[in-house]
Amino acid sequence: MLGFSLFLDKLGFDPATTKLLRHDLNGLAAWRRGHEAFSCFASFQSRKVNPYSTSTQVCHFLPGPVLSDGRQSALYVGTTRIVDRWNWDSLRLPHQVDPIILESVKSAEGLEAYDLEWITSAAPWSERLLIEWGTGARAWHQWADRQPKQILEWRMTSQEPPFPGFSAFISRISELPGFPISWHAALGSVRGIYLLVTNDGQQYVGSAYGADGFTGRWRTYLTNGHGNNVRLREGGHRDYTVSILEVASPDMSASDIIEREGFWKNRLGARAYGLNAN
C-alpha cells in the first residue's frame, strides 16, 4: 500500500512541518454544510491544546468508517496553509465567515483564530483518499512524519454515501448533523412514524408531521435529549437509536399520522412496556 507521506511529497509538502487533523462529528457537520462553513470551523483552535502550533500546513480529514480490526479511518478533504493567527477577541473575523460557527464561539475564551488558505494543488483529491488513522481517535492531530499513514482507498471521484432507503435507515440521533445533504433532503421531505430506542433497550414511538419531516422532529432530540416528552425528560439528555416505522403518504393529515402513531404504540407495546405515556 502507498503511504500518505508519498502523496505529500508529490505535492511538494514537507511531512515534518505538516499536521494531520481528523476532525470530529462537528467538523463533519460543518463540511456537509459547505466549504465556507468548514473553513470557518477550522479557523478556531484552543490555545491550550493547539494542533496548528509550529505547523506550516494542515491536512484535514473527516471521520471514516471503523475498519474490521477496530482501527479508525479518515477521509481526506484538503490542505490549508496558515496565513495569520491571533488571539480571538470576537472583533477581527477570519477570512471565511459562517454565522452558525461564529455564534458558537463568539463568547468563547482561550481561542486562537486563523486565516487559512486552501492549497489548490491538493483540491482535486478532496474526498478521494481514505487513509488508515490507527486505533485511537483521541489522537486527532498528528505530525505526518511521525505517524505514517497508509492509503486504504483511492477513489476515482468524490462521493457521499447513498441514502439507504427509509425501511433500511437506522442511525443515532447524535449523528444527525453529519448526515450528507442528500440524506437531510430525503428525511426532511417526508413525514411518518419513527422509533427511538435507548441504550438499555427501552422504546419510544413518535410521529413527525411538521413541515421539515423527520429531520425537523429529530432535531429537538438533538437539542435537549427528550423532544419535550414527559417520559423521555425523566431520563435526562440521552442519545437514541432512531429508525423509521412508516412513511406517511403525502395526502395524510396530521391527525391521520397521529392515528397511525397510536397503531404502532399498540403493536409494539410502547405504552405498557416502553416510554410512551399516552
C-alpha positions as CSV (number, residue, x, y, z in Angstrom):
1,M,0.0,0.0,0.0
2,L,1.1,3.6,-0.6
3,G,1.8,5.9,2.3
4,F,0.2,9.3,2.7
5,S,3.7,10.8,3.1
6,L,4.4,9.9,-0.6
7,F,1.2,11.8,-1.5
8,L,2.6,14.8,0.4
9,D,6.0,14.5,-1.3
10,K,4.3,14.6,-4.7
11,L,2.5,17.8,-3.8
12,G,5.7,19.4,-2.5
13,F,4.8,19.3,1.2
14,D,7.3,18.5,3.9
15,P,5.8,15.8,6.2
16,A,8.0,17.2,9.0
17,T,6.0,20.5,9.0
18,T,2.6,19.1,8.1
19,K,-0.1,18.3,10.7
20,L,-2.8,15.8,10.0
21,L,-6.2,16.6,11.7
22,R,-9.0,14.1,11.9
23,H,-12.0,16.3,12.8
24,D,-14.9,15.1,14.9
25,L,-18.6,15.0,14.1
26,N,-18.9,18.8,14.5
27,G,-16.3,19.1,11.7
28,L,-18.2,16.6,9.6
29,A,-21.5,18.6,10.1
30,A,-19.7,21.8,9.1
31,W,-18.3,20.1,6.0
32,R,-21.7,18.9,5.0
33,R,-23.0,22.5,5.2
34,G,-20.4,23.7,2.7
35,H,-16.8,24.7,2.2
36,E,-17.2,28.1,3.8
37,A,-18.8,26.7,6.9
38,F,-15.9,24.2,7.3
39,S,-13.3,26.8,6.7
40,C,-14.8,28.9,9.5
41,F,-15.0,25.9,11.8
42,A,-11.3,25.1,11.1
43,S,-10.3,28.7,11.8
44,F,-10.7,28.4,15.6
45,Q,-8.5,26.3,17.9
46,S,-7.8,26.2,21.6
47,R,-4.6,27.9,22.8
48,K,-4.2,25.2,25.4
49,V,-4.3,22.3,23.0
50,N,-3.5,23.8,19.6
51,P,-3.0,21.4,16.7
52,Y,-1.7,24.2,14.5
53,S,1.2,25.1,16.7
54,T,4.5,25.3,14.7
55,S,3.0,23.6,11.6
56,T,3.2,25.2,8.2
57,Q,0.3,23.4,6.6
58,V,-2.5,21.2,7.8
59,C,-4.2,18.3,6.1
60,H,-7.8,18.0,7.1
61,F,-9.7,14.7,7.5
62,L,-13.2,13.7,8.4
63,P,-14.1,10.5,10.3
64,G,-14.2,7.4,8.1
65,P,-15.7,4.0,8.8
66,V,-14.3,1.8,11.6
67,L,-12.3,-1.0,10.0
68,S,-12.9,-4.7,10.6
69,D,-10.0,-4.9,13.1
70,G,-11.1,-1.9,15.1
71,R,-8.8,0.7,13.6
72,Q,-10.1,4.1,12.6
73,S,-10.1,5.5,9.1
74,A,-10.1,9.1,7.9
75,L,-11.3,10.8,4.7
76,Y,-9.0,13.5,3.2
77,V,-10.8,16.8,2.3
78,G,-8.0,19.2,1.6
79,T,-4.9,21.0,2.9
80,T,-4.7,24.6,4.2
81,R,-1.7,26.9,4.7
82,I,-1.7,29.1,7.8
83,V,-1.6,32.7,6.7
84,D,-2.1,34.5,10.0
85,R,-3.1,33.8,13.6
86,W,-4.3,36.0,16.6
87,N,-6.0,35.7,19.9
88,W,-9.7,35.5,19.4
89,D,-11.5,38.7,20.6
90,S,-14.8,38.3,18.6
91,L,-13.8,41.5,16.7
92,R,-11.4,40.6,14.0
93,L,-13.0,37.8,11.9
94,P,-11.2,35.1,9.8
95,H,-11.3,35.2,6.0
96,Q,-14.1,32.6,5.9
97,V,-17.2,33.5,7.9
98,D,-20.2,31.3,8.8
99,P,-22.9,32.8,11.2
100,I,-23.6,29.5,12.9
101,I,-19.9,28.9,13.7
102,L,-19.4,32.5,14.9
103,E,-22.4,32.3,17.2
104,S,-21.0,29.2,18.8
105,V,-17.6,30.8,19.5
106,K,-18.4,34.5,19.9
107,S,-18.1,34.4,23.7
108,A,-15.5,31.7,24.0
109,E,-12.3,32.3,25.8
110,G,-8.8,30.8,25.3
111,L,-9.2,30.5,21.5
112,E,-6.8,31.4,18.7
113,A,-8.3,32.5,15.3
114,Y,-6.6,31.8,12.0
115,D,-6.7,32.9,8.4
116,L,-6.4,29.7,6.4
117,E,-5.6,29.4,2.7
118,W,-6.7,26.3,0.8
119,I,-3.9,24.9,-1.3
120,T,-5.3,24.5,-4.8
121,S,-2.9,21.7,-5.9
122,A,-4.5,19.4,-3.3
123,A,-8.1,20.3,-4.1
124,P,-8.6,17.6,-6.8
125,W,-8.1,14.9,-4.2
126,S,-10.7,16.1,-1.7
127,E,-13.0,13.2,-0.6
128,R,-11.0,10.8,-2.7
129,L,-8.3,9.5,-0.3
130,L,-9.2,7.2,2.6
131,I,-6.4,6.5,5.0
132,E,-5.8,4.3,8.0
133,W,-5.7,6.5,11.1
134,G,-4.9,4.0,13.8
135,T,-6.6,2.6,16.9
136,G,-7.1,5.8,18.8
137,A,-9.4,8.5,17.5
138,R,-8.4,10.7,20.5
139,A,-5.1,11.4,18.9
140,W,-6.9,13.6,16.4
141,H,-3.9,15.7,15.4
142,Q,-0.6,14.1,14.5
143,W,2.6,15.0,12.6
144,A,2.7,13.5,9.2
145,D,6.4,12.3,9.5
146,R,5.9,10.7,13.0
147,Q,2.8,8.7,12.4
148,P,3.0,7.2,8.9
149,K,-0.5,6.6,7.4
150,Q,-1.4,4.0,4.7
151,I,-3.7,5.0,1.9
152,L,-6.6,2.4,2.0
153,E,-8.6,3.6,-1.0
154,W,-8.1,5.9,-4.0
155,R,-11.5,7.0,-5.3
156,M,-12.0,8.0,-8.9
157,T,-14.4,10.7,-7.9
158,S,-15.5,12.2,-4.6
159,Q,-18.7,10.5,-3.3
160,E,-21.1,10.7,-0.4
161,P,-22.7,7.5,1.0
162,P,-26.0,6.8,-0.7
163,F,-29.2,7.1,1.3
164,P,-30.1,3.5,2.4
165,G,-33.8,4.0,2.0
166,F,-36.5,4.6,4.6
167,S,-37.1,1.0,5.5
168,A,-33.4,0.2,6.0
169,F,-32.5,3.6,7.7
170,I,-31.1,3.3,11.2
171,S,-28.8,5.7,13.0
172,R,-28.1,7.6,16.2
173,I,-29.6,11.0,16.9
174,S,-26.1,12.3,17.7
175,E,-25.1,11.5,14.1
176,L,-27.8,13.8,12.6
177,P,-25.6,16.8,12.0
178,G,-23.1,14.7,9.9
179,F,-25.7,13.3,7.5
180,P,-24.9,14.0,3.9
181,I,-27.0,16.8,2.3
182,S,-29.0,14.3,0.2
183,W,-29.9,12.4,3.4
184,H,-31.3,15.6,5.0
185,A,-33.2,16.3,1.9
186,A,-34.8,12.8,1.8
187,L,-35.6,12.7,5.5
188,G,-36.9,16.3,5.6
189,S,-39.2,15.7,2.6
190,V,-41.5,13.0,4.2
191,R,-43.5,12.6,7.4
192,G,-44.4,9.5,9.3
193,I,-43.8,7.3,12.4
194,Y,-40.4,6.6,13.9
195,L,-38.9,4.5,16.7
196,L,-36.4,5.6,19.3
197,V,-34.5,3.0,21.3
198,T,-32.4,3.9,24.4
199,N,-29.1,2.2,25.2
200,D,-30.9,-0.2,27.6
201,G,-33.5,-1.2,25.0
202,Q,-36.5,1.0,26.0
203,Q,-38.7,2.0,23.1
204,Y,-40.5,5.2,22.3
205,V,-42.8,5.6,19.3
206,G,-43.2,9.1,17.9
207,S,-44.6,10.9,14.8
208,A,-43.3,13.6,12.5
209,Y,-45.9,15.7,10.8
210,G,-44.3,19.1,10.6
211,A,-43.0,21.0,7.6
212,D,-39.5,19.6,7.9
213,G,-40.5,16.0,8.2
214,F,-38.4,13.5,10.2
215,T,-35.3,15.7,10.4
216,G,-37.3,18.6,11.8
217,R,-38.7,16.4,14.6
218,W,-35.4,14.7,15.4
219,R,-33.5,18.0,15.8
220,T,-35.5,18.5,19.0
221,Y,-33.9,15.4,20.5
222,L,-30.5,16.5,19.4
223,T,-31.1,19.8,21.1
224,N,-32.5,18.7,24.5
225,G,-32.4,14.9,24.5
226,H,-36.1,14.5,25.1
227,G,-38.1,16.3,22.5
228,N,-40.3,17.9,25.2
229,N,-41.8,14.5,26.0
230,V,-42.5,13.9,29.7
231,R,-41.3,10.3,30.0
232,L,-38.2,11.0,28.0
233,R,-37.4,14.1,30.0
234,E,-37.3,11.9,33.2
235,G,-34.3,10.1,31.7
236,G,-32.3,13.2,31.1
237,H,-30.4,14.1,28.0
238,R,-29.8,10.8,26.1
239,D,-28.8,9.7,22.7
240,Y,-31.1,7.3,20.9
241,T,-31.0,4.9,18.0
242,V,-33.6,6.0,15.5
243,S,-35.4,4.1,12.7
244,I,-38.5,4.7,10.6
245,L,-41.6,2.5,11.1
246,E,-43.8,4.0,8.5
247,V,-43.7,6.8,5.9
248,A,-46.9,8.7,5.6
249,S,-48.5,9.3,2.2
250,P,-48.4,12.9,1.0
251,D,-52.2,13.3,1.4
252,M,-52.3,12.2,5.1
253,S,-53.3,14.9,7.6
254,A,-51.6,15.4,10.9
255,S,-54.5,13.7,12.7
256,D,-54.2,10.7,10.4
257,I,-50.5,10.4,11.2
258,I,-51.2,10.7,14.9
259,E,-53.7,7.9,14.5
260,R,-51.1,5.7,12.8
261,E,-48.7,6.6,15.7
262,G,-51.3,5.1,18.1
263,F,-51.4,1.9,16.0
264,W,-47.7,1.4,16.3
265,K,-47.7,2.2,20.0
266,N,-50.2,-0.6,20.5
267,R,-48.4,-3.0,18.2
268,L,-45.0,-2.6,19.9
269,G,-46.4,-2.3,23.5
270,A,-44.8,1.2,23.8
271,R,-47.3,2.3,26.4
272,A,-47.3,-0.7,28.6
273,Y,-43.6,-1.6,28.4
274,G,-42.0,1.4,26.7
275,L,-41.6,5.1,27.2
276,N,-44.9,6.4,25.7
277,A,-47.1,7.9,28.4
278,N,-50.3,8.2,26.2
